[in-house]
Amino acid sequence: MRLLSLLPFALSLLVAALPVRAEIHLDRLALASGFEIAVYSDQVPRARALALGARGTVFVGSMGEGKVYALTDSRNAGRADRVRVIASGLEMPVGVAFRGGDLYVSAVSRIHVLRDIENRLDDPPPPALLTDKLPSERHHGWRFIAFGPDGKLYVPIGAPCNVCDRGKAFAKLTRMNADGSAVEDVAYGIRNTVGFDWQPGSQQLWFTDNGRDLMGDDVPDDELNRLARVGEHFGFPYCHAGEVLDPEFGRGRSCRDYAPPVLKLGAHVAALGMRFYTGSMFPPAYRGAILIAEHGSWNRSSKVGYRVMTVRLDGDKAIAYEPLVSGFLLDDKAWGRPVDVQPLPDGSVLISDDLAGAVYRVSYRRR
């Protein structure tokens, strides 16, 4: 059982070490009517989380490269004309978050800061250490990070396993001040969230969570969750997707004792980055909707995911779940794996792809 629990981690390290990037095939993609997709940059190996600077710089964390990238579109042409490496030698610097001119970067047990980075893209400062107090376990140790409307940096602590019970030390979401102080727990029972955002208006936190593996092709679902109050427990490792008791850790438990997901996304789709869409380029039906990057399954007999989905809401209820971009998977073979989504000021949306080492731009052309 112990060896089986390590399989997802071993696979992630193998994928991160692969030297060859997949060939990009935009012609294979299917988009909702009226939408178009183009390459924003194809020079970002293992592209993961995205963040937007105050001057339009797109920052990209990476999985296996140990590097952080800065993309600039100086011509306002919808494509980056300059790609810079602004940090290197970091441990899985997946998460990036921008605030007050500074870029915060997650690196497993550490969070670093690059001060005044948009003024120093050609001569970036050495990363300053914000904290080195995060767990050092690499299984689910690559972290998406983001600043909330409260000005605090939100940092997940994923479960260091496929499924295990480590109490309140893991499988949770934390937050801290921008200087690394006053760390506190926000929510529990979260196996591994790799994307979260705050709903405009309500300012409530919504997040994706990846379901456990090795329970079959169709159980349990990945989740889209909403945090109603600090301290909520979302079930892991006792209950999965609001209805499935864990065969080992669920004994004597009831799923009614935990916060259920707003929406079950499907088993093994690997829902990662998510953002609320607040722009005006897309049709009105997309405003206030959630866009989710689904990285795709690795251990399912028939692959699923490998797409970007739209979740339309009515208040705090999901009323539609449909593809925005699909076609990264063809005949059970993937050429791309979406990781994160990032709306731009003009209303277009960027998508990172760690298999092709690229970032794409989705736009809408009014008929």
VOBA-1610 file (N, C-alpha, C; in pm, whole numbers, padded with zeros to 5 digits, always signed):
BEGIN
Met+00083-00121+00000Met+00000+00000+00000Met+00087+00126+00000Arg+00200+00119+00076Arg+00289+00234+00083Arg+00348+00265-00054Leu+00390+00158-00128Leu+00446+00180-00261Leu+00343+00240-00355Leu+00217+00191-00345Leu+00113+00244-00431Leu+00089+00391-00404Ser+00096+00431-00276Ser+00070+00571-00241Ser+00176+00664-00295Leu+00294+00610-00328Leu+00402+00694-00379Leu+00402+00706-00531Leu+00314+00629-00599Leu+00315+00629-00744Leu+00292+00766-00806Pro+00191+00844-00759Pro+00169+00975-00821Pro+00291+01066-00807Phe+00358+01059-00691Phe+00476+01144-00669Phe+00589+01103-00761Ala+00613+00970-00771Ala+00720+00923-00858Ala+00694+00964-01002Leu+00570+00955-01045Leu+00534+00995-01182Leu+00560+01142-01205Ser+00526+01226-01106Ser+00545+01370-01123Ser+00693+01403-01138Leu+00780+01333-01064Leu+00923+01358-01077Leu+00975+01313-01213Leu+00922+01200-01262Leu+00963+01153-01394Leu+00923+01251-01503Val+00798+01300-01496Val+00751+01396-01596Val+00832+01524-01591Ala+00863+01570-01468Ala+00939+01694-01453Ala+01078+01683-01513Ala+01133+01559-01515Ala+01270+01540-01564Ala+01278+01522-01715Leu+01166+01500-01781Leu+01170+01477-01925Leu+01223+01600-01999Pro+01320+01582-02090Pro+01382+01697-02156Pro+01308+01748-02278Val+01221+01667-02336Val+01161+01703-02465Val+01023+01762-02444Arg+00996+01875-02508Arg+00864+01936-02503Arg+00779+01884-02618Ala+00651+01872-02592Ala+00560+01824-02695Ala+00543+01929-02803Glu+00514+01884-02924Glu+00488+01975-03034Glu+00348+02036-03020Ile+00338+02163-03048Ile+00210+02234-03034Ile+00123+02210-03157His-00006+02180-03132His-00100+02153-03240His-00228+02233-03217Leu-00222+02362-03237Leu-00341+02444-03216Leu-00455+02405-03308Asp-00422+02347-03423Asp-00526+02309-03518Asp-00613+02194-03467Arg-00569+02126-03363Arg-00646+02016-03305Arg-00742+02062-03195Leu-00734+02188-03159Leu-00815+02236-03049Leu-00955+02275-03095Ala-01050+02248-03009Ala-01189+02291-03031Ala-01224+02395-02926Leu-01282+02507-02970Leu-01319+02615-02881Leu-01468+02645-02895Ala-01522+02703-02790Ala-01660+02748-02797Ala-01674+02848-02913Ser-01793+02859-02966Ser-01818+02941-03084Ser-01772+03085-03065Gly-01699+03138-03163Gly-01652+03276-03160Gly-01517+03295-03095Phe-01462+03190-03032Phe-01334+03203-02963Phe-01219+03161-03052Glu-01103+03221-03027Glu-00982+03190-03100Glu-00868+03168-03001Ile-00768+03089-03043Ile-00653+03065-02957Ile-00525+03081-03038Ala-00424+03138-02974Ala-00295+03160-03039Ala-00184+03139-02936Val-00065+03116-02984Val+00050+03101-02895Val+00092+03238-02842Tyr+00096+03253-02712Tyr+00148+03375-02649Tyr+00299+03364-02634Ser+00347+03245-02595Ser+00490+03216-02594Ser+00508+03065-02595Asp+00606+03017-02673Asp+00639+02876-02674Asp+00778+02852-02616Gln+00823+02945-02531Gln+00958+02939-02475Gln+00956+02936-02322Val+00860+02858-02267Val+00847+02853-02121Val+00842+02706-02078Pro+00956+02638-02070Pro+00956+02496-02034Pro+00887+02470-01900Arg+00802+02366-01899Arg+00731+02323-01778Arg+00650+02436-01715Ala+00585+02516-01800Ala+00509+02632-01752Ala+00397+02588-01658Arg+00388+02653-01543Arg+00286+02616-01444Arg+00200+02738-01409Ala+00213+02790-01287Ala+00123+02896-01242Ala+00157+03029-01309Leu+00053+03113-01323Leu+00064+03243-01388Leu+00029+03355-01290Ala+00092+03469-01306Ala+00057+03589-01230Ala+00082+03710-01319Leu+00005+03814-01295Leu+00011+03934-01378Leu+00066+04051-01298Gly+00168+04117-01353Gly+00225+04235-01289Gly+00144+04360-01316Ala+00176+04466-01245Ala+00102+04592-01258Ala+00122+04654-01396Arg+00232+04625-01462Arg+00261+04682-01593Arg+00236+04582-01706Gly+00167+04474-01676Gly+00132+04378-01779Gly+00230+04264-01797Thr+00336+04259-01717Thr+00428+04147-01724Thr+00357+04020-01680Val+00376+03914-01756Val+00320+03784-01719Val+00432+03700-01657Phe+00413+03663-01532Phe+00512+03582-01462Phe+00466+03437-01463Val+00562+03346-01484Val+00531+03204-01498Val+00626+03123-01412Gly+00570+03044-01319Gly+00650+02948-01246Gly+00668+02822-01328Ser+00765+02738-01291Ser+00790+02616-01367Ser+00810+02499-01273Met+00787+02380-01326Met+00789+02259-01244Met+00929+02200-01231Gly+00987+02160-01343Gly+01114+02088-01336Gly+01236+02171-01369Glu+01216+02295-01413Glu+01328+02376-01458Glu+01396+02452-01344Gly+01326+02470-01233Gly+01383+02550-01123Gly+01390+02697-01156Lys+01316+02740-01260Lys+01324+02877-01308Lys+01190+02947-01299Val+01196+03080-01294Val+01078+03165-01303Val+01097+03256-01424Tyr+00991+03271-01503Tyr+00999+03345-01628Tyr+00915+03472-01621Ala+00958+03572-01698Ala+00881+03694-01717Ala+00857+03714-01866Leu+00731+03725-01906Leu+00694+03743-02046Leu+00642+03884-02066Thr+00689+03951-02169Thr+00642+04086-02199Thr+00595+04095-02343Asp+00485+04165-02360Asp+00427+04192-02492Asp+00438+04342-02514Ser+00558+04388-02549Ser+00584+04531-02558Ser+00512+04597-02674Arg+00473+04519-02774Arg+00406+04574-02891Arg+00254+04568-02880Asn+00206+04513-02770Asn+00061+04497-02750Asn+00000+04421-02867Ala+00070+04313-02905Ala+00030+04236-03023Ala-00039+04105-02987Gly-00059+04080-02858Gly-00120+03955-02816Gly-00024+03838-02815Arg+00105+03866-02816Arg+00209+03763-02812Arg+00332+03822-02745Ala+00393+03745-02656Ala+00513+03793-02588Ala+00629+03804-02687Asp+00694+03919-02689Asp+00811+03935-02776Asp+00941+03926-02697Arg+00930+03909-02565Arg+01049+03896-02482Arg+01021+03797-02370Val+01110+03699-02355Val+01102+03601-02247Val+01231+03607-02168Arg+01220+03638-02041Arg+01337+03649-01954Arg+01330+03545-01842Val+01442+03490-01803Val+01453+03411-01681Val+01490+03507-01569Ile+01403+03519-01469Ile+01428+03616-01362Ile+01471+03549-01232Ala+01465+03416-01227Ala+01515+03341-01110Ala+01546+03200-01156Ser+01646+03139-01096Ser+01681+03002-01132Ser+01739+02933-01008Gly+01752+02801-01017Gly+01809+02724-00908Gly+01715+02706-00790Leu+01585+02728-00810Leu+01488+02713-00702Leu+01426+02573-00707Glu+01371+02529-00595Glu+01312+02396-00587Glu+01164+02402-00627Met+01134+02352-00744Met+00997+02348-00797Met+00924+02480-00773Pro+00971+02589-00834Pro+00908+02721-00813Pro+00780+02737-00895Val+00679+02662-00856Val+00554+02656-00933Val+00470+02781-00913Gly+00451+02824-00787Gly+00358+02932-00755Gly+00421+03069-00767Val+00346+03163-00826Val+00390+03302-00836Val+00272+03392-00800Ala+00300+03498-00725Ala+00195+03592-00685Ala+00257+03731-00681Phe+00187+03828-00739Phe+00239+03965-00750Phe+00162+04057-00656Arg+00235+04143-00585Arg+00171+04240-00496Arg+00267+04355-00467Gly+00219+04477-00485Gly+00297+04595-00449Gly+00431+04604-00518Gly+00439+04559-00644Gly+00564+04566-00719Gly+00655+04447-00699Asp+00621+04358-00606Asp+00707+04245-00573Asp+00645+04114-00621Leu+00731+04019-00659Leu+00686+03888-00701Leu+00723+03785-00594Tyr+00621+03714-00547Tyr+00640+03609-00447Tyr+00642+03475-00520Val+00737+03387-00482Val+00758+03261-00551Val+00763+03148-00449Ser+00682+03045-00470Ser+00687+02928-00381Ser+00798+02834-00427Ala+00864+02769-00331Ala+00970+02673-00362Ala+00970+02565-00253Val+00863+02486-00249Val+00840+02378-00154Val+00843+02433-00012Ser+00953+02419+00062Ser+00955+02463+00202Ser+00978+02613+00216Arg+01004+02681+00106Arg+01038+02823+00111Arg+00944+02907+00025Ile+00934+03031+00061Ile+00875+03133-00026Ile+00977+03244-00040His+01006+03281-00164His+01102+03387-00194His+01029+03509-00249Val+01096+03623-00245Val+01041+03747-00298Val+01144+03814-00387Leu+01098+03856-00505Leu+01180+03938-00594Leu+01124+04080-00588Arg+01197+04169-00523Arg+01148+04304-00497Arg+01157+04392-00622Asp+01055+04477-00637Asp+01051+04578-00744Asp+01085+04516-00879Ile+01027+04399-00906Ile+01074+04317-01017Ile+01047+04379-01154Glu+00936+04449-01172Glu+00908+04501-01307Glu+01003+04612-01347Asn+01070+04674-01252Asn+01174+04772-01284Asn+01310+04707-01302Arg+01317+04574-01281Arg+01448+04508-01283Arg+01444+04380-01365Leu+01363+04376-01466Leu+01352+04254-01545Leu+01482+04216-01615Asp+01561+04316-01657Asp+01688+04288-01724Asp+01801+04260-01627Asp+01782+04296-01502Asp+01883+04271-01399Asp+01810+04234-01269Pro+01748+04116-01267Pro+01663+04080-01154Pro+01741+04066-01024Pro+01681+04104-00915Pro+01747+04089-00785Pro+01752+03943-00744Pro+01845+03905-00659Pro+01842+03769-00606Pro+01717+03749-00522Pro+01657+03632-00528Pro+01536+03610-00448Pro+01565+03624-00298Ala+01485+03705-00232Ala+01497+03722-00087Ala+01408+03620-00018Leu+01455+03561+00089Leu+01379+03459+00160Leu+01272+03524+00246Leu+01146+03486+00222Leu+01036+03532+00305Leu+01015+03438+00422Thr+01015+03307+00393Thr+01000+03206+00498Thr+01060+03075+00450Asp+01112+02996+00543Asp+01157+02861+00512Asp+01093+02761+00608Lys+00976+02795+00657Lys+00909+02716+00759Lys+00800+02624+00704Leu+00785+02616+00574Leu+00684+02527+00516Leu+00737+02384+00514Pro+00648+02285+00510Pro+00694+02146+00505Pro+00783+02121+00384Ser+00881+02031+00401Ser+00977+02003+00295Ser+00939+01883+00210Glu+00830+01813+00244Glu+00787+01700+00164Glu+00756+01744+00022Arg+00808+01672-00076Arg+00790+01709-00216Arg+00662+01655-00276His+00607+01549-00217His+00480+01496-00265His+00372+01600-00236His+00312+01655-00342His+00217+01766-00332His+00283+01888-00265Gly+00414+01900-00281Gly+00486+02011-00218Gly+00505+02131-00307Trp+00468+02118-00436Trp+00472+02235-00525Trp+00343+02313-00501Arg+00353+02443-00481Arg+00240+02517-00426Arg+00195+02632-00517Phe+00068+02635-00550Phe+00004+02754-00605Phe-00013+02852-00489Ile+00016+02980-00511Ile-00001+03082-00407Ile-00072+03203-00468Ala-00142+03277-00384Ala-00212+03396-00432Ala-00245+03487-00314Phe-00252+03616-00342Phe-00294+03713-00241Phe-00444+03729-00244Gly-00504+03731-00125Gly-00647+03750-00113Gly-00683+03896-00099Pro-00812+03927-00101Pro-00856+04066-00083Pro-00823+04123+00054Asp-00787+04036+00149Asp-00744+04081+00281Asp-00596+04119+00285Gly-00527+04111+00171Gly-00386+04145+00164Gly-00294+04036+00213Lys-00348+03920+00248Lys-00267+03810+00298Lys-00232+03713+00186Leu-00118+03646+00202Leu-00073+03548+00106Leu-00128+03411+00147Tyr-00203+03349+00057Tyr-00264+03218+00083Tyr-00173+03109+00026Val-00143+03010+00112Val-00046+02906+00079Val-00103+02769+00117Pro-00123+02679+00022Pro-00173+02545+00056Pro-00062+02454+00107Ile-00101+02361+00192Ile-00012+02256+00240Ile-00077+02124+00202Gly-00038+02069+00086Gly-00101+01948+00036Gly-00066+01825+00118Ala-00149+01722+00106Ala-00121+01595+00173Ala+00008+01535+00118Pro+00098+01485+00203Pro+00226+01431+00155Pro+00214+01285+00112Cys+00106+01252+00040Cys+00073+01114+00012Cys-00041+01111-00088Asn-00076+00992-00134Asn-00202+00975-00205Asn-00316+00993-00107Val-00315+00915+00001Val-00413+00930+00107Val-00348+00887+00239Cys-00358+00973+00340Cys-00303+00946+00471Cys-00366+01045+00568Asp-00350+01020+00696Asp-00403+01110+00799Asp-00287+01165+00880Arg-00252+01290+00852Arg-00144+01357+00925Arg-00198+01469+01013Gly-00325+01455+01053Gly-00385+01555+01140Gly-00395+01690+01072Lys-00373+01797+01148Lys-00385+01932+01095Lys-00253+01990+01045Ala-00152+01904+01033Ala-00022+01952+00982Ala-00021+01963+00830Phe-00108+01886+00763Phe-00112+01882+00618Phe-00257+01885+00571Ala-00273+01880+00438Ala-00407+01878+00375Ala-00491+01996+00422Lys-00437+02117+00401Lys-00505+02237+00448Lys-00462+02357+00365Leu-00527+02468+00393Leu-00492+02596+00333Leu-00456+02692+00445Thr-00344+02762+00429Thr-00298+02858+00529Thr-00290+02997+00466Arg-00270+03098+00551Arg-00243+03232+00502Arg-00147+03301+00597Met-00081+03404+00546Met+00018+03478+00624Met+00021+03622+00577Asn+00079+03708+00658Asn+00102+03845+00616Asn+00206+03848+00504Ala+00212+03960+00434Ala+00304+03972+00321Ala+00451+03965+00363Asp+00478+03985+00493Asp+00616+03972+00541Asp+00645+03833+00597Gly+00550+03740+00582Gly+00570+03603+00629Gly+00526+03578+00771Ser+00477+03679+00839Ser+00438+03664+00979Ser+00292+03623+00992Ala+00253+03590+01114Ala+00113+03562+01151Ala+00052+03453+01064Val+00119+03340+01053Val+00067+03227+00976Val-00051+03166+01050Glu-00158+03141+00977Glu-00276+03079+01038Glu-00343+02984+00940Asp-00411+02886+00994Asp-00487+02792+00912Asp-00619+02854+00871Val-00660+02824+00748Val-00785+02877+00694Val-00889+02767+00677Ala-00848+02651+00626Ala-00942+02542+00601Ala-00866+02410+00603Tyr-00939+02302+00632Tyr-00880+02169+00647Tyr-00947+02071+00552Gly-00891+01950+00546Gly-00951+01845+00466Gly-00939+01867+00317Ile-00831+01934+00275Ile-00808+01966+00134Ile-00686+01886+00088Arg-00709+01786+00004Arg-00598+01698-00034Arg-00487+01774-00102Asn-00522+01852-00203Asn-00419+01932-00272Asn-00487+02030-00366Thr-00493+02155-00325Thr-00548+02258-00413Thr-00435+02324-00489Val-00451+02333-00622Val-00351+02396-00707Val-00414+02514-00782Gly-00523+02567-00726Gly-00586+02684-00785Gly-00697+02735-00698Phe-00697+02866-00673Phe-00806+02929-00599Phe-00816+03075-00636Asp-00935+03131-00611Asp-00962+03271-00645Asp-01079+03318-00560Trp-01099+03449-00556Trp-01205+03508-00475Trp-01315+03563-00564Gln-01437+03530-00531Gln-01550+03568-00614Gln-01575+03718-00606Pro-01580+03787-00718Pro-01612+03931-00716Pro-01747+03954-00647Gly-01752+04057-00567Gly-01875+04087-00495Gly-01877+04023-00358Ser-01890+03891-00352Ser-01898+03823-00223Ser-01762+03813-00156Gln-01653+03816-00236Gln-01516+03800-00187Gln-01493+03665-00120Gln-01579+03569-00148Gln-01559+03436-00092Gln-01455+03359-00172Leu-01381+03275-00101Leu-01275+03196-00162Leu-01333+03068-00223Trp-01300+03044-00350Trp-01335+02921-00420Trp-01205+02851-00459Phe-01207+02718-00461Phe-01083+02647-00492Phe-01112+02510-00553Thr-01017+02463-00634Thr-01022+02327-00685Thr-00947+02236-00588Asp-00983+02108-00591Asp-00912+02009-00509Asp-00908+01878-00585Asn-00792+01814-00583Asn-00772+01689-00655Asn-00813+01570-00568Gly-00898+01483-00621Gly-00938+01362-00550Gly-00826+01260-00543Arg-00839+01169-00448Arg-00736+01067-00428Arg-00734+00970-00546Asp-00623+00895-00558Asp-00607+00795-00663Asp-00630+00655-00607Leu-00630+00557-00699Leu-00630+00414-00667Leu-00760+00365-00606Met-00871+00429-00645Met-01004+00377-00612Met-01083+00344-00738Gly-01015+00336-00851Gly-01081+00302-00976Gly-01090+00420-01071Asp-01143+00394-01190Asp-01151+00495-01295Asp-01244+00610-01261Asp-01351+00584-01189Asp-01458+00683-01180Asp-01486+00734-01039Val-01398+00703-00944Val-01417+00746-00805Val-01281+00780-00746Pro-01270+00888-00668Pro-01372+00992-00647Pro-01352+01110-00742Asp-01450+01197-00748Asp-01442+01317-00831Asp-01341+01417-00775Asp-01280+01494-00866Asp-01218+01620-00826Asp-01329+01717-00786Glu-01291+01823-00716Glu-01392+01910-00657Glu-01370+02057-00690Leu-01481+02130-00699Leu-01481+02276-00693Leu-01551+02312-00563Asn-01480+02383-00476Asn-01529+02413-00342Asn-01540+02562-00316Arg-01623+02596-00219Arg-01638+02735-00173Arg-01622+02737-00022Leu-01538+02829+00025Leu-01516+02844+00169Leu-01618+02941+00227Ala-01705+02891+00312Ala-01808+02976+00373Ala-01759+03040+00501Arg-01667+02972+00572Arg-01616+03026+00698Arg-01477+02969+00724Val-01395+03045+00793Val-01262+02997+00831Val-01276+02878+00924Gly-01196+02776+00899Gly-01198+02656+00982Gly-01280+02543+00926Glu-01346+02562+00812Glu-01425+02453+00753Glu-01336+02335+00717His-01395+02216+00722His-01326+02092+00687His-01394+02033+00565Phe-01317+02002+00461Phe-01373+01955+00335Phe-01360+01804+00315Gly-01324+01732+00420Gly-01341+01587+00418Gly-01219+01499+00411Phe-01116+01539+00340Phe-00999+01452+00324Phe-00931+01428+00459Pro-00887+01304+00490Pro-00891+01182+00408Pro-01011+01093+00437Tyr-01109+01145+00509Tyr-01219+01061+00556Tyr-01330+01046+00452Cys-01365+01155+00388Cys-01474+01156+00290Cys-01427+01230+00166His-01457+01174+00049His-01415+01231-00078His-01536+01276-00159Ala-01525+01394-00219Ala-01628+01448-00308Ala-01764+01458-00242Gly-01767+01468-00110Gly-01891+01490-00038Gly-01978+01368-00019Glu-01934+01250-00072Glu-02024+01134-00065Glu-01954+00999-00056Val-01823+00994-00073Val-01752+00866-00077Val-01663+00854+00047Leu-01699+00764+00139Leu-01615+00739+00255Leu-01490+00664+00213Asp-01377+00705+00265Asp-01252+00638+00231Asp-01252+00497+00288Pro-01209+00397+00210Pro-01213+00259+00259Pro-01125+00234+00380Glu-01023+00316+00400Glu-00935+00299+00515Glu-00962+00400+00625Phe-00974+00528+00589Phe-00983+00633+00689Phe-01127+00679+00717Gly-01222+00627+00642Gly-01360+00670+00659Gly-01441+00590+00758Arg-01383+00487+00815Arg-01458+00403+00908Arg-01503+00484+01029Gly-01632+00473+01059Gly-01687+00544+01173Gly-01715+00690+01148Arg-01697+00736+01024Arg-01719+00876+00987Arg-01849+00890+00906Ser-01894+01013+00892Ser-02009+01043+00807Ser-01974+01162+00718Cys-02005+01149+00589Cys-01978+01260+00496Cys-02060+01384+00531Arg-02169+01367+00604Arg-02249+01483+00644Arg-02176+01578+00736Asp-02065+01533+00794Asp-01991+01616+00888Asp-01892+01711+00819Tyr-01884+01705+00688Tyr-01785+01783+00615Tyr-01852+01867+00506Ala-01785+01976+00469Ala-01839+02064+00366Ala-01837+01994+00231Pro-01951+01986+00162Pro-01954+01919+00032Pro-01905+02013-00078Pro-01863+01958-00191Pro-01822+02045-00302Pro-01942+02117-00364Val-01917+02233-00421Val-02020+02300-00500Val-02047+02222-00628Leu-01939+02165-00684Leu-01952+02091-00809Leu-01850+01978-00812Lys-01895+01859-00850Lys-01806+01747-00873Lys-01761+01753-01019Leu-01629+01753-01041Leu-01573+01783-01172Leu-01541+01660-01255Gly-01551+01541-01196Gly-01512+01419-01266Gly-01388+01360-01203Ala-01378+01228-01204Ala-01265+01162-01142Ala-01139+01175-01227His-01029+01212-01163His-00895+01213-01223His-00876+01319-01331Val-00965+01416-01343Val-00944+01520-01444Val-00827+01611-01407Ala-00784+01608-01279Ala-00673+01690-01230Ala-00701+01838-01249Ala-00807+01885-01183Ala-00843+02027-01190Ala-00739+02108-01114Leu-00675+02200-01183Leu-00568+02280-01123Leu-00609+02426-01116Gly-00547+02512-01199Gly-00570+02655-01188Gly-00713+02696-01218Met-00763+02794-01146Met-00897+02848-01170Met-00898+02997-01143Arg-00976+03068-01221Arg-00995+03212-01200Arg-01139+03249-01236Phe-01190+03350-01167Phe-01316+03412-01208Phe-01290+03501-01328Tyr-01381+03498-01424Tyr-01368+03585-01540Tyr-01448+03712-01516Thr-01380+03826-01520Thr-01447+03954-01496Thr-01430+04050-01612Gly-01373+04003-01723Gly-01347+04091-01836Gly-01472+04118-01918Ser-01455+04198-02022Ser-01567+04235-02109Ser-01550+04185-02252Met-01438+04120-02284Met-01419+04070-02420Met-01511+03951-02449Phe-01520+03857-02355Phe-01602+03739-02376Phe-01750+03777-02368Pro-01839+03694-02422Pro-01982+03724-02415Pro-02030+03738-02270Pro-02140+03808-02249Pro-02190+03834-02113Pro-02209+03709-02029Ala-02241+03596-02090Ala-02265+03473-02013Ala-02140+03426-01940Tyr-02022+03475-01981Tyr-01898+03433-01917Tyr-01859+03521-01798Arg-01923+03635-01785Arg-01884+03727-01677Arg-01927+03672-01543Gly-01831+03660-01453Gly-01856+03600-01323Gly-01845+03450-01322Ala-01819+03388-01438Ala-01801+03243-01445Ala-01660+03206-01399Ile-01642+03079-01369Ile-01511+03027-01329Ile-01451+02950-01447Leu-01325+02977-01475Leu-01251+02901-01575Leu-01154+02809-01501Ile-01152+02682-01539Ile-01071+02581-01471Ile-00983+02509-01572Ala-00854+02502-01543Ala-00760+02424-01624Ala-00755+02282-01569Glu-00786+02185-01654Glu-00781+02045-01614Glu-00660+01978-01677His-00565+01945-01594His-00435+01894-01638His-00444+01757-01703Gly-00539+01677-01661Gly-00561+01546-01722Gly-00512+01430-01639Ser-00575+01314-01659Ser-00547+01195-01580Ser-00414+01133-01619Trp-00355+01061-01523Trp-00231+00988-01550Trp-00249+00838-01527Asn-00350+00798-01449Asn-00362+00657-01411Asn-00501+00600-01440Arg-00572+00659-01533Arg-00704+00609-01568Arg-00693+00527-01696Ser-00773+00420-01708Ser-00761+00332-01825Ser-00793+00405-01954Ser-00884+00503-01948Ser-00911+00591-02061Ser-00895+00734-02012Lys-00806+00811-02073Lys-00770+00942-02020Lys-00887+01040-02023Val-00892+01128-01921Val-00992+01234-01914Val-00924+01363-01871Gly-00994+01474-01889Gly-00937+01605-01857Gly-00873+01664-01981Tyr-00754+01723-01965Tyr-00680+01782-02076Tyr-00765+01886-02149Arg-00818+01982-02073Arg-00908+02082-02131Arg-00921+02199-02036Val-00983+02304-02082Val-01019+02418-01997Val-01171+02427-01995Met-01227+02430-01875Met-01372+02425-01858Met-01426+02558-01805Thr-01552+02582-01835Thr-01625+02698-01783Thr-01732+02649-01687Val-01734+02708-01568Val-01841+02681-01471Val-01921+02809-01455Arg-02048+02805-01496Arg-02134+02922-01478Arg-02208+02909-01345Leu-02226+03023-01279Leu-02283+03024-01145Leu-02411+03105-01140Asp-02495+03067-01047Asp-02609+03148-01006Asp-02594+03166-00856Gly-02533+03278-00816Gly-02498+03298-00677Gly-02389+03202-00636Asp-02417+03114-00539Asp-02317+03017-00497Asp-02347+02877-00550Lys-02428+02868-00656Lys-02462+02739-00716Lys-02409+02732-00858Ala-02355+02615-00894Ala-02309+02591-01031Ala-02426+02547-01117Ile-02446+02614-01230Ile-02561+02582-01316Ile-02517+02530-01453Ala-02388+02535-01483Ala-02339+02480-01610Ala-02191+02448-01596Tyr-02149+02344-01666Tyr-02011+02298-01665Tyr-01981+02248-01805Glu-01905+02329-01882Glu-01889+02298-02023Glu-01752+02342-02073Pro-01704+02281-02181Pro-01569+02312-02229Pro-01557+02453-02289Leu-01447+02518-02260Leu-01406+02638-02333Leu-01303+02601-02439Val-01203+02519-02399Val-01101+02471-02492Val-01080+02322-02466Ser-01089+02242-02570Ser-01060+02099-02561Ser-00980+02059-02684Gly-00926+01936-02683Gly-00847+01889-02796Gly-00700+01872-02765Phe-00659+01895-02640Phe-00521+01865-02601Phe-00499+01714-02596Leu-00608+01640-02593Leu-00605+01494-02592Leu-00672+01444-02719Leu-00602+01358-02793Leu-00657+01305-02918Leu-00622+01158-02927Asp-00724+01073-02943Asp-00703+00928-02949Asp-00624+00877-02829Asp-00660+00930-02713Asp-00602+00891-02585Asp-00453+00928-02573Lys-00406+01019-02659Lys-00269+01069-02650Lys-00273+01220-02633Ala-00196+01270-02537Ala-00196+01413-02507Ala-00074+01481-02567Trp-00098+01598-02629Trp+00013+01681-02672Trp+00025+01806-02585Gly-00077+01832-02503Gly-00074+01948-02414Gly-00145+01917-02284Arg-00106+01989-02176Arg-00169+01969-02046Arg-00190+02106-01980Pro-00311+02159-01985Pro-00337+02290-01924Pro-00312+02288-01773Val-00254+02397-01723Val-00221+02406-01581Val-00290+02522-01513Asp-00284+02641-01572Asp-00339+02759-01507Asp-00407+02847-01611Val-00492+02935-01563Val-00560+03034-01647Val-00541+03171-01583Gln-00524+03273-01667Gln-00502+03408-01617Gln-00565+03510-01710Pro-00676+03572-01669Pro-00733+03680-01750Pro-00638+03798-01762Leu-00638+03863-01877Leu-00559+03983-01902Leu-00650+04106-01900Pro-00593+04226-01887Pro-00676+04347-01880Pro-00766+04368-02001Asp-00726+04320-02119Asp-00810+04339-02237Asp-00926+04240-02244Gly-00934+04149-02147Gly-01042+04052-02145Gly-01008+03917-02204Ser-00892+03904-02269Ser-00848+03773-02315Ser-00796+03693-02196Val-00769+03566-02218Val-00728+03476-02110Val-00607+03395-02155Leu-00506+03387-02066Leu-00390+03305-02092Leu-00409+03167-02030Ile-00350+03065-02096Ile-00350+02929-02047Ile-00207+02878-02050Ser-00157+02825-01939Ser-00024+02766-01939Ser-00034+02616-01967Asp+00071+02562-02028Asp+00075+02422-02069Asp+00214+02370-02037Asp+00224+02281-01936Asp+00357+02237-01895Asp+00412+02123-01980Leu+00328+02059-02062Leu+00378+01954-02150Leu+00442+02015-02275Ala+00378+02113-02334Ala+00432+02180-02453Ala+00527+02294-02418Gly+00534+02333-02289Gly+00621+02444-02250Gly+00576+02574-02312Ala+00446+02600-02303Ala+00390+02714-02375Ala+00284+02784-02291Val+00253+02906-02336Val+00140+02982-02284Val+00058+03025-02404Tyr-00074+03003-02398Tyr-00164+03038-02507Tyr-00253+03155-02466Arg-00306+03226-02567Arg-00399+03336-02542Arg-00530+03306-02612Val-00637+03305-02534Val-00771+03283-02587Val-00841+03419-02596Ser-00896+03448-02712Ser-00966+03574-02732Ser-01102+03544-02797Tyr-01186+03647-02799Tyr-01318+03631-02859Tyr-01336+03738-02965Arg-01379+03693-03083Arg-01402+03787-03193Arg-01551+03804-03211Arg-01596+03926-03188Arg-01740+03956-03202Arg-01785+03942-03345Arg-01898+03876-03363Arg-01948+03851-03498Arg-02022+03975-03552
//
